Amino acid sequence: MTRRRDKGFDGYLKSTGLLLAVGSFVLPFIMYYDVLDARPEPVSAGKKVNDPLDRSNQKVVRATNGRSGGTAPDNKPGEELDPMTTATTAELKESRVARIDDAIKQPFPGKPAFLLREVVGGLVMIEDDAGYWFVEKGSTLPDGSKLIAIEHGSGADSWQIKTSDGDVITRTN
């Protein structure tokens, strides 16, 4: 003996399955639009938006230890020199003069060394003892020279920079 199918119950199951399928399909869109409606409107009228990539008002905050030839912006010319002699000086004996002559013959320290690490969008990443720096054409480099040119090297992934001192620095990995 076979049982007869209840067509009413089958209809309920079909409609429930269809409703679940439609709900599963529509739910992500409802959530997306609900999140959009819940966001506050940006109040940009009258407010300045700071673009982190805008370098039009960039100030140099790195000193090059006097190699650039300019005066520090905080000091006015002549302010750092005190014309008043307030200390006593030692007599210039022969042994002292000999030590001064030896000190004069001492070689100057070499130029600060830096490495070219990466070139992206006209910015050059260089590395020196103090860390990593991003410079662009015309910027002051750690050795006091200026960046003159950024060029492709001989290889596919090779870069070179030219400085105002005539040095050519090639990218190292």
C-alpha positions, 0 to 999 in steps of 0.5 A, spaced: 500 500 500 502 506 497 501 513 501 498 518 496 503 524 496 500 531 499 501 536 494 500 541 499 506 540 503 510 539 497 508 546 495 510 549 501 517 546 501 518 548 494 516 555 496 520 555 502 526 553 498 525 558 493 524 564 498 531 561 501 534 561 494 532 568 493 533 571 500 540 568 499 541 571 493 539 578 495 542 578 502 549 581 500 546 587 496 541 589 502 547 589 507 551 593 502 546 598 501 545 598 508 552 599 510 552 605 505 546 608 508 549 608 515 555 612 513 555 619 515 556 624 509 563 627 508 563 634 511 568 636 506 565 643 504 570 648 508 575 643 510 582 642 507 584 635 505 591 633 506 594 629 500 600 625 503 603 625 496 603 632 495 610 635 496 609 642 493 610 645 500 615 640 503 620 642 507 627 639 508 628 637 515 635 633 514 641 637 515 647 635 511 652 637 516 654 644 513 656 641 506 650 644 502 653 651 503 647 655 506 646 657 513 641 654 517 634 657 517 634 658 525 640 662 525 641 669 522 648 670 519 653 673 524 649 670 530 653 664 531 659 668 532 661 671 539 666 677 538 668 677 545 674 673 547 672 670 554 677 664 555 684 664 556 689 661 550 695 657 551 702 659 549 704 657 542 710 653 545 714 649 540 711 642 542 704 645 541 705 648 534 708 641 532 701 638 534 697 643 531 702 642 524 700 634 525 693 635 526 693 640 520 696 634 516 690 629 518 686 627 512 679 629 511 673 624 512 671 621 506 664 623 503 658 619 506 656 613 503 649 612 501 646 606 496 641 607 491 635 602 493 629 603 489 626 608 484 618 609 484 614 614 480 620 619 480 622 618 487 629 615 489 629 611 495 637 611 498 640 608 504 645 611 508 647 610 516 642 614 518 636 610 515 632 610 508 630 617 505 626 618 499 629 624 494 627 627 488 630 630 482 633 637 485 633 634 492 640 634 497 643 628 498 647 625 504 653 627 501 651 635 500 650 634 492 644 635 489 640 629 485 641 631 477 638 625 473 634 619 474 636 614 469 635 606 466 641 602 467 644 597 462 639 591 465 632 591 465 631 592 472 637 597 473 637 604 475 642 610 476 642 616 479 647 622 477 649 627 482 651 634 482 658 632 484 659 628 477 658 621 481 654 616 478 650 611 483 648 604 480 642 601 484 644 595 488 640 589 491 
